Amino acid sequence: MGMARTVGSSGKKTEAAIRACATDLIARRGYEAVTMRELAKAVGVQAAALYRYFPNKEELLFSLMESHMGDLLRSWQTIRPKGAGNRELLAAFVRNHVRFHVERRHSTHVSNMELRSLSKDNLTMILKMRGAYEKELRSILREGAASGDFFVDDVGLAAMAIIQMITGVIVWFRPDDRLTVDEVCDAYHSMTMRLVGAADSLERVNVH
């Protein structure tokens, strides 16, 4: 009961606790296996309290995914270097993406694995946000190919390959692993530049 009083002392604190517990439980066990009653117990509140924040389990899942994608879009808009060339932009995009996902491993897992659990309307909204983010990468690749910075035959395919590769970091990376986050960013930056035919630019582009 002490925990319930603690998290219940403010609405924002309770909602943050619900989100954190839900992300952890769904990432580890899957959306279908997690019940609202079990989540309430993990948070330390009555089950009825959850419904004051989220009317049902799917709205909670949708809210988690919407926040994840919104944060990702904002992180790129914040860090996007002004007036940078295509190679610098691609380097910044890759590094920001890797760092963001390493820091939000469970949230990324939920967002990637549970799209199937969304209703049609909610799925459409999340895919629209994903599309807006991926459009940023396609734009960098398209402009880089047009200027001769990159050698890309199919911008859409290259963008998908890069996104898959740099998101895949969450599958294997652990904070206590042999590589630091900066070293992982360096490695993925290097692989991305080779993928777009710009390996010769690696010495000149070093965006941290």
C-alpha positions in Angstrom: 0.0 0.0 0.0 2.9 2.3 0.6 3.8 2.1 -3.1 0.3 2.9 -4.1 0.3 6.1 -1.9 3.7 7.0 -3.4 2.7 6.7 -7.1 -0.8 8.0 -6.4 0.5 11.2 -4.9 0.4 12.9 -8.3 -1.4 12.0 -11.5 1.7 12.5 -13.7 3.8 10.3 -11.4 1.1 7.5 -11.6 0.8 7.8 -15.4 4.6 7.6 -15.8 4.6 4.5 -13.5 1.9 2.9 -15.6 3.7 3.6 -18.8 7.1 2.3 -17.5 5.6 -0.9 -16.1 3.5 -1.6 -19.2 6.5 -1.1 -21.5 8.6 -3.5 -19.4 5.8 -6.2 -19.1 4.8 -6.0 -22.7 8.4 -6.1 -24.0 9.1 -9.2 -21.9 5.9 -11.1 -22.1 3.9 -9.8 -25.1 0.8 -7.6 -25.2 -1.7 -10.5 -25.3 -0.3 -12.1 -22.2 -0.4 -8.9 -20.0 -3.6 -8.1 -18.2 -4.7 -4.7 -16.8 -5.1 -6.3 -13.4 -1.5 -7.6 -13.5 -0.3 -4.2 -14.6 -2.1 -2.5 -11.8 -0.5 -4.8 -9.3 2.9 -4.1 -10.7 2.3 -0.4 -10.5 0.8 -0.6 -7.0 -2.6 0.8 -7.7 -6.2 -0.6 -7.9 -7.1 -1.9 -11.4 -9.9 0.8 -11.6 -7.2 3.5 -11.3 -5.7 2.4 -14.6 -8.9 3.1 -16.5 -8.8 6.8 -15.3 -5.7 7.2 -17.5 -6.4 4.6 -20.3 -9.9 3.5 -21.1 -8.7 0.1 -22.3 -5.6 -1.9 -22.9 -5.3 -1.1 -26.5 -5.4 2.6 -25.9 -2.5 2.1 -23.5 -0.5 0.3 -26.1 -1.3 2.9 -28.7 -0.3 5.7 -26.3 3.1 4.0 -25.7 3.7 3.6 -29.4 2.6 7.2 -30.2 4.9 8.6 -27.5 7.8 6.5 -28.8 7.4 7.7 -32.4 6.8 11.3 -31.3 9.9 11.3 -29.2 11.9 9.8 -32.1 10.7 12.4 -34.5 11.4 15.2 -32.0 14.9 13.9 -31.2 15.8 14.1 -34.9 14.3 17.5 -35.4 16.2 18.7 -32.4 19.6 17.3 -33.3 19.4 17.7 -37.1 22.4 19.9 -38.0 21.5 23.1 -39.7 23.1 23.8 -43.1 24.9 20.4 -43.1 25.8 18.5 -46.2 24.2 15.2 -47.1 27.0 13.1 -45.6 26.9 15.0 -42.3 23.1 14.7 -42.2 23.2 10.9 -42.8 25.9 10.5 -40.1 23.8 12.5 -37.6 20.7 10.6 -38.5 22.4 7.2 -38.0 24.0 8.2 -34.7 20.8 9.8 -33.3 18.8 6.7 -34.3 21.2 4.2 -32.7 21.6 6.2 -29.5 17.8 6.8 -29.2 17.0 3.1 -29.6 19.8 1.8 -27.3 18.4 4.0 -24.6 14.8 2.8 -25.2 15.3 -0.9 -25.9 12.0 -2.1 -24.3 10.0 0.7 -25.9 11.5 -0.1 -29.3 10.6 -3.7 -28.9 7.0 -2.9 -28.0 6.7 -0.5 -31.0 8.2 -3.0 -33.4 6.5 -6.3 -32.2 3.0 -5.2 -31.3 1.8 -3.3 -34.4 -0.4 -6.4 -35.0 -2.3 -5.7 -31.8 -3.5 -2.2 -32.9 -6.9 -1.5 -34.4 -7.0 -0.4 -38.0 -7.3 3.3 -37.2 -4.6 3.3 -34.5 -2.3 1.3 -36.8 -2.8 3.8 -39.6 -1.8 6.7 -37.2 1.4 4.9 -36.1 2.4 4.0 -39.6 1.8 7.6 -40.7 4.3 8.7 -38.0 6.8 6.1 -39.0 6.4 7.2 -42.6 7.2 10.8 -41.7 10.3 9.7 -39.9 11.5 7.4 -42.7 10.8 10.2 -45.2 13.5 12.2 -43.5 16.0 9.5 -44.3 14.8 9.0 -47.9 15.1 12.8 -48.4 18.8 12.7 -47.3 19.5 9.8 -49.5 17.7 11.2 -52.5 19.4 14.6 -52.3 22.8 12.9 -51.7 22.3 10.6 -54.7 21.3 13.7 -56.9 24.5 15.6 -55.8 26.8 12.7 -56.2 27.5 12.3 -52.5 25.9 8.8 -52.5 25.6 6.1 -55.1 22.1 4.6 -54.5 20.1 2.7 -57.1 16.9 2.5 -55.1 16.4 5.2 -52.4 13.3 3.4 -50.9 15.1 0.1 -50.6 18.3 1.7 -49.3 16.3 3.5 -46.6 14.5 0.4 -45.5 17.8 -1.5 -45.3 19.4 1.2 -43.2 16.4 1.5 -40.9 16.4 -2.2 -40.3 20.1 -2.3 -39.7 20.4 0.6 -37.3 17.2 -0.4 -35.4 18.6 -4.0 -35.0 21.1 -2.7 -32.5 18.6 -3.3 -29.7 18.7 -7.1 -30.4 22.2 -7.5 -29.3 23.6 -4.4 -27.6 23.9 -4.3 -23.8 25.4 -1.4 -21.8 28.0 -3.8 -20.3 29.0 -5.2 -23.6 32.5 -4.9 -25.1 31.5 -1.9 -27.2 30.4 1.6 -25.9 27.5 3.4 -27.4 29.8 5.7 -29.2 31.7 2.8 -30.7 28.5 1.2 -31.8 27.5 4.5 -33.4 30.9 4.6 -35.2 30.4 1.1 -36.5 26.9 1.6 -37.8 27.9 5.0 -39.3 30.8 3.2 -41.1 28.5 0.4 -42.4 25.8 2.9 -43.6 28.4 5.0 -45.5 29.6 1.8 -47.3 26.0 0.9 -48.1 25.4 4.2 -49.9 28.7 4.2 -51.6 30.3 6.9 -49.6 33.0 5.0 -47.7 35.6 7.5 -48.8 33.9 10.2 -46.8 34.4 8.4 -43.4 37.6 10.3 -42.5 35.9 13.6 -43.2 32.6 13.0 -41.4 32.9 12.5 -37.7 29.7 13.7 -36.1 29.2 12.7 -32.4 
